[in-house]
């Protein structure tokens, strides 16, 4: 029997256009690096750790 694909959808309020939110709840523990790029140029590079 073929496996059925599950699709989840949710509606959220419109977020402010000048803020970016990163939800790390589903990320595994460890060190991460965030790169912000505009037109293939690195603008900002930062690291963070999820405990």
C-alpha positions as CSV (number, residue, x, y, z in Angstrom):
1,X,0.0,0.0,0.0
2,X,1.5,3.4,-1.0
3,X,2.4,5.7,1.9
4,X,0.2,8.8,2.1
5,X,2.0,12.2,2.2
6,X,1.1,14.5,5.0
7,X,0.9,18.2,4.6
8,X,0.6,20.6,7.4
9,X,-0.5,24.2,7.1
10,X,-0.9,27.0,9.6
11,X,-1.8,30.7,9.4
12,X,0.0,33.3,11.4
13,X,-0.4,36.9,11.9
14,X,1.6,39.0,9.5
15,X,5.0,39.7,11.0
16,X,6.6,43.2,10.8
17,X,8.5,43.6,7.6
18,X,11.7,44.8,9.3
19,X,12.1,41.9,11.7
20,X,13.2,38.3,11.1
21,X,12.3,35.6,13.7
22,X,14.2,32.3,13.9
23,X,12.4,29.6,15.9
24,X,15.0,27.2,17.2
25,X,12.6,24.8,19.1
26,X,13.0,22.0,16.5
27,X,16.8,22.4,16.1
28,X,19.1,19.9,17.7
29,X,21.4,21.0,20.5
30,X,24.8,22.4,19.3
31,X,26.6,25.3,17.7
32,X,25.1,27.1,14.7
33,X,26.4,29.7,12.3
34,X,24.0,32.2,10.8
35,X,25.0,34.0,7.5
36,X,23.0,36.9,6.2
37,X,23.5,37.4,2.5
38,X,22.3,40.2,0.1
39,X,22.9,39.8,-3.6
40,X,25.5,37.0,-3.0
41,X,27.5,39.2,-0.6
42,X,27.9,38.3,3.1
43,X,26.5,41.1,5.2
44,X,26.7,39.6,8.7
45,X,28.0,36.4,10.1
46,X,27.1,35.3,13.7
47,X,27.2,32.1,15.7
48,X,24.9,30.9,18.5
49,X,24.6,27.8,20.7
50,X,21.4,25.9,21.5
51,X,21.7,24.3,24.9
